[in-house]
Amino acid sequence: QVQLVESGGGLVQAGGSLTLSCAASRSISGINAVVGWYRQALGKQRELVVTVGRSTNYADSVKGRFTISRDNAKNTVYLQMNSLKPEDTAVYYCYYSNAFSGYNTWGQGTQVTVHS
């Protein structure tokens, strides 16, 4: 079992930046690991922001503005968000899965609000 805890959300002005963190209770690295971020805006379905496994996959809407990174020694994944737009407002969820076992889990989410 892996527990994921997100932090770093908040209120920011359009054009600003935020960095989200996702701390895992144990290692989330390895050749079968997929980690990433999803988001869910009010009244909308949860959508992919970025995942990284053997390759990195960004949503078109965040390409060039968001960057995922990881610190394996700290079991932590980060999401650097720049040039934020009001449409980026959502609850952001950290995600982990093991492609070999099929196990997957989500964090509790952190709210990001971008005002114009």
Secondary structure, 3 states (H helix, E strand, C coil): CCCEEEECCEEEECCCCEEEEEEECCCCCCCCEEEEEEEECCCCCCEEEEEECCCEEECCCCCCCEEEEEEHHHCEEEEEECCCCHHHCEEEEEEEEECCCCCEEECCCEEEEEEC
